[in-house]
């Protein structure tokens, strides 16, 4: 008998919950000025999250998936992407869309249920929102194959939740990427809950990052509420994608509900949420910046007012939007098949859109 494999998974934290920075691990590009930028981006994502949740409760938006508590995972990974890298989300990466410069109005249009919301994502090399769990992963692997085939030098960054790692789509994709050494970086946004199913019911594995070992690729676990560590781990994976895929597990927490169709009070005690509040991703950055004299209550107030103003203007534009009913046909295939053309012509002839389409 002999050992044939001995693997480990490393955990990284650079900025802890008390605002202390490990300077030996801090990426040189994450200067204090850059950290202020990342803090503003996380704060903007949180402000938008609160607004979208409010709009849904007022009947002015469709079912919404909050990101409260997960801002560092999203902004940290987004900041590490290069402009030409490809972004493949699931249904909770609003912060990544924002940082990648997706139109705020288009984001609001999505949460109002309009197909036209997806029109500008090609300009930021993004895939559309994927609601079915983990089905985006084979698409991401395919996109990574295309990048390698075309020799673009770009990486594909795909997101999956802790629940998504229990799906075959997840393993099949990282296994495929591992065999072919594709430039696929898989971000596991481990927020500890797959709707009402806790992390410990998802897998007996000590970490989710170690699932990378079965695919023969590198995996690392990071403090997902530490935007600096998330950035560093993602940056290293993106740079290393030229040699093959990797997995980054971000340990964070879903402070709100899974979606607005969910009531977490039915399955999650408040004590679990309270235990995570001191680990808030925004709080630790604000503590660090305040200690360095770079942030104060006055700046916080001015930033909040600016964010609310920008969001309110985008909401107003989104609510004035007049959709084109043909979009429900034209955004299904890259080349519309004849059967769908026939349906579109029939629908238009019947004036199917509240009488607004002429025969």
C-alpha positions in Angstrom: 0.0 0.0 0.0 1.2 3.5 -0.9 -0.1 7.0 -1.2 -0.7 8.0 -4.8 -2.1 11.5 -4.2 -1.8 14.0 -1.3 -3.7 17.3 -2.0 -4.5 20.4 0.1 -6.7 23.4 -0.3 -5.4 26.7 1.0 -7.6 29.5 2.5 -6.7 33.1 2.0 -7.8 36.3 3.9 -6.0 39.6 3.5 -8.4 42.2 5.1 -10.1 40.7 8.2 -13.4 41.6 9.8 -11.7 44.2 12.1 -10.2 46.1 9.1 -6.7 44.8 9.6 -4.7 44.4 6.3 -2.0 41.7 5.8 0.4 43.8 3.7 2.5 40.8 2.8 -0.4 39.4 0.8 -1.9 42.7 -0.5 -1.7 43.0 -4.3 0.4 46.0 -5.2 -2.4 47.4 -7.5 -4.8 47.5 -4.6 -3.7 50.8 -3.3 -5.7 52.8 -0.8 -7.1 54.9 -3.7 -8.2 51.7 -5.5 -9.7 50.4 -2.2 -11.9 53.5 -2.0 -13.1 52.8 -5.5 -13.9 49.2 -4.6 -15.7 50.4 -1.5 -17.8 52.8 -3.6 -18.6 50.0 -6.0 -19.7 47.6 -3.2 -21.8 50.4 -1.7 -23.5 51.1 -5.0 -24.3 47.5 -5.5 -25.9 47.4 -2.0 -27.9 50.6 -2.7 -29.2 49.1 -6.0 -30.0 45.9 -4.2 -32.2 47.7 -1.6 -33.9 49.7 -4.3 -34.7 46.6 -6.4 -36.1 44.8 -3.4 -38.3 47.7 -2.6 -39.5 47.9 -6.2 -40.4 44.2 -6.2 -42.4 44.6 -3.0 -44.3 47.5 -4.6 -45.1 45.4 -7.6 -42.8 47.4 -9.9 -40.3 44.6 -10.5 -40.4 40.9 -11.0 -39.0 38.2 -8.6 -35.6 39.5 -7.4 -32.5 37.7 -6.0 -30.8 40.0 -3.4 -27.0 40.2 -3.0 -26.9 41.7 0.5 -23.7 40.5 2.2 -22.1 39.1 -1.0 -20.8 42.4 -2.5 -17.1 41.7 -1.9 -17.3 38.4 -3.8 -18.9 40.1 -6.8 -16.9 43.3 -6.9 -13.6 41.6 -6.1 -14.0 39.1 -8.9 -15.3 41.7 -11.3 -12.3 44.0 -10.6 -9.9 41.2 -11.4 -11.3 40.6 -14.9 -9.7 42.1 -17.9 -11.8 44.0 -20.4 -11.9 41.2 -23.0 -12.5 38.4 -20.5 -15.9 36.7 -20.8 -18.3 36.8 -17.9 -20.9 34.0 -17.4 -23.3 34.7 -14.5 -26.0 32.7 -12.8 -28.9 34.8 -11.5 -27.3 36.8 -8.7 -24.4 38.7 -10.2 -25.9 42.1 -10.4 -22.8 43.6 -8.8 -20.6 42.1 -11.5 -22.8 43.5 -14.2 -22.5 46.9 -12.6 -18.7 46.8 -12.3 -18.4 45.6 -15.9 -20.3 48.8 -16.9 -23.6 47.3 -17.9 -26.2 50.0 -18.3 -28.0 50.5 -15.0 -31.2 51.1 -17.0 -30.8 47.7 -18.7 -30.4 46.0 -15.3 -33.6 47.6 -14.1 -35.3 46.6 -17.3 -34.3 43.0 -16.7 -35.9 43.1 -13.3 -39.0 44.5 -14.9 -39.2 41.5 -17.2 -38.2 42.9 -20.6 -36.2 41.1 -23.2 -34.6 44.3 -24.4 -32.6 44.4 -21.2 -30.1 41.9 -22.6 -29.2 44.0 -25.7 -26.1 45.7 -24.3 -24.4 42.8 -22.7 -22.3 41.9 -25.7 -20.4 45.1 -25.3 -19.2 43.9 -21.9 -18.5 40.3 -23.0 -21.2 39.0 -20.8 -23.7 36.1 -21.1 -27.3 36.7 -20.1 -28.7 35.8 -16.6 -29.1 32.0 -16.1 -31.8 31.1 -13.7 -31.8 27.2 -13.9 -29.2 26.0 -11.4 -25.7 25.4 -12.9 -26.9 25.2 -16.5 -24.6 28.1 -17.4 -21.5 25.9 -16.6 -21.4 23.9 -19.9 -22.0 27.1 -21.8 -19.0 28.6 -19.9 -16.8 25.6 -20.7 -17.8 25.9 -24.4 -17.0 29.6 -24.4 -13.6 28.8 -22.9 -13.0 26.2 -25.6 -13.8 28.9 -28.2 -11.3 31.3 -26.6 -8.6 28.6 -26.7 -9.4 27.6 -30.2 -9.3 31.2 -31.4 -6.2 31.9 -29.4 -7.6 35.1 -28.0 -5.8 34.9 -24.7 -9.0 35.7 -22.9 -10.3 33.9 -19.8 -13.9 32.9 -19.1 -15.1 33.7 -15.6 -18.2 31.7 -14.6 -20.2 31.9 -11.4 -22.0 29.1 -9.6 -23.5 28.9 -6.1 -22.8 26.3 -3.4 -26.0 24.4 -4.5 -24.9 24.5 -8.1 -21.7 22.5 -7.3 -24.0 19.6 -6.5 -25.2 19.5 -10.1 -23.6 17.3 -12.7 -23.3 20.3 -15.0 -20.7 21.8 -12.6 -18.4 18.8 -12.5 -18.8 17.9 -16.1 -17.7 21.4 -17.1 -14.6 21.7 -14.9 -13.7 18.1 -15.8 -14.0 19.0 -19.6 -12.0 22.2 -18.9 -9.3 20.3 -17.0 -8.8 17.7 -19.7 -8.5 20.3 -22.5 -6.7 22.9 -20.3 -9.3 25.6 -21.1 -9.1 29.1 -19.8 -12.1 28.7 -17.4 -12.1 30.3 -14.0 -15.0 29.0 -11.9 -16.1 31.2 -9.0 -18.1 29.4 -6.4 -20.2 32.0 -4.6 -20.7 30.0 -1.5 -23.3 31.9 0.5 -24.1 28.9 2.7 -27.6 28.3 1.4 -29.2 26.8 -1.7 -32.7 28.3 -1.1 -33.6 26.4 2.1 -30.8 23.8 1.9 -27.8 24.6 4.0 -24.2 24.1 2.9 -23.6 21.1 5.1 -26.4 19.2 3.3 -24.8 19.9 -0.1 -21.6 17.9 0.3 -19.7 16.0 2.9 -16.5 17.5 1.5 -14.7 19.9 4.0 -14.5 22.5 1.3 -16.2 23.0 -2.1 -12.9 24.2 -3.6 -11.5 20.6 -3.2 -14.0 19.5 -5.9 -11.4 21.0 -8.2 -9.0 18.2 -7.2 -11.2 15.5 -8.8 -11.0 17.5 -12.1 -7.2 17.7 -11.8 -7.2 21.5 -11.6 -6.2 24.1 -8.9 -8.7 25.2 -6.3 -8.5 27.8 -3.5 -10.8 29.0 -0.8 -10.9 32.6 0.1 -12.8 34.8 2.6 -15.6 35.9 0.2 -16.3 39.0 2.4 -12.8 40.2 1.9 -12.7 42.1 -1.4 -8.9 42.3 -1.4 -8.5 38.5 -1.0 -11.2 37.8 -3.6 -9.5 40.1 -6.0 -6.1 38.5 -5.4 -7.3 35.0 -5.9 -9.3 35.8 -9.0 -6.5 37.8 -10.5 -4.1 34.9 -10.1 -6.6 32.5 -11.6 -7.3 34.8 -14.6 -3.6 35.3 -15.2 -3.0 31.5 -14.9 -5.9 30.7 -17.2 -3.6 30.6 -20.1 -2.3 27.3 -18.7 -5.6 25.9 -17.7 -8.7 26.2 -15.5 -9.1 26.8 -11.8 -11.7 27.1 -9.1 -12.1 29.9 -6.5 -14.5 29.2 -3.6 -15.6 32.5 -1.9 -17.0 32.0 1.6 -19.7 34.5 2.1 -23.2 34.7 3.4 -26.7 35.3 2.0 -27.9 37.9 4.5 -31.3 38.2 2.8 -33.7 35.8 1.2 -32.8 33.5 -1.7 -35.3 35.5 -3.9 -38.3 37.6 -3.1 -40.4 34.4 -3.6 -38.7 32.9 -0.6 -39.2 33.3 3.2 -36.0 32.4 5.0 -37.6 32.8 8.4 -39.3 29.4 7.8 -36.0 27.6 7.8 -33.2 29.8 9.0 -32.9 31.1 12.6 -32.0 34.8 13.0 -29.1 33.9 15.2 -27.2 32.5 12.1 -27.6 35.9 10.3 -26.6 37.9 13.4 -23.4 35.8 13.6 -22.4 37.0 10.2 -23.1 40.7 10.6 -19.7 41.5 12.1 -18.1 40.0 9.0 -19.9 42.5 6.7 -17.8 43.1 3.6 -18.5 46.9 3.6 -17.9 47.4 7.3 -14.3 46.0 7.2 -13.3 48.2 4.3 -14.9 51.3 5.8 -13.1 50.6 9.1 -9.8 50.3 7.3 -10.3 53.5 5.3 -11.5 55.5 8.3 -8.4 54.4 10.3 -6.2 55.7 7.4 -8.1 59.0 7.3 -9.6 58.3 3.9 -13.2 58.0 4.8 -15.7 59.6 7.2 -19.4 60.1 7.8 -19.5 63.2 5.5 -18.1 61.2 2.6 -20.4 58.3 3.3 -23.5 60.6 3.3 -22.5 62.3 0.1 -21.8 59.0 -1.6 -25.2 57.6 -0.5 -27.0 60.6 -1.9 -25.2 60.4 -5.2 -26.0 56.7 -5.5 -29.7 57.1 -4.8 -29.9 59.9 -7.3 -28.3 57.8 -10.0 -30.5 54.8 -9.2 -33.7 56.8 -9.1 -33.0 58.3 -12.5 -32.4 54.9 -14.0 -35.6 53.6 -12.5 -37.5 56.5 -13.9 -36.1 55.8 -17.4 -36.8 52.1 -17.0 -40.4 52.7 -16.0 -40.9 55.0 -19.1 -39.6 52.3 -21.4 -42.0 51.1 -24.1 -41.1 47.5 -25.2 -41.1 46.2 -28.6 -43.3 43.0 -28.5 -41.3 41.5 -31.3 -38.4 41.1 -29.0 -40.0 38.0 -27.5 -39.5 36.3 -30.9 -36.3 38.0 -32.1 -34.1 37.3 -29.0 -34.6 33.5 -29.0 -32.3 32.4 -31.8 -29.3 34.0 -33.5 -31.0 33.2 -36.8 -34.8 33.0 -36.5 -36.2 29.7 -37.9 -39.2 29.9 -40.2 -41.6 28.4 -37.7 -40.9 31.3 -35.3 -41.1 33.9 -38.1 -44.6 32.5 -38.9 -45.7 32.8 -35.3 -44.4 36.4 -35.1 -46.2 37.4 -38.3 -49.4 35.8 -37.0 -49.1 37.5 -33.6 -48.5 40.9 -35.3 -51.4 40.4 -37.6 -53.7 39.8 -34.7 -52.5 42.9 -32.9 -51.4 40.8 -29.9 -49.7 43.6 -27.9 -52.5 45.4 -26.1 -53.8 46.6 -29.4 -50.6 48.6 -30.0 -49.4 46.6 -33.0 -51.2 47.4 -36.2 -52.3 44.7 -38.6 
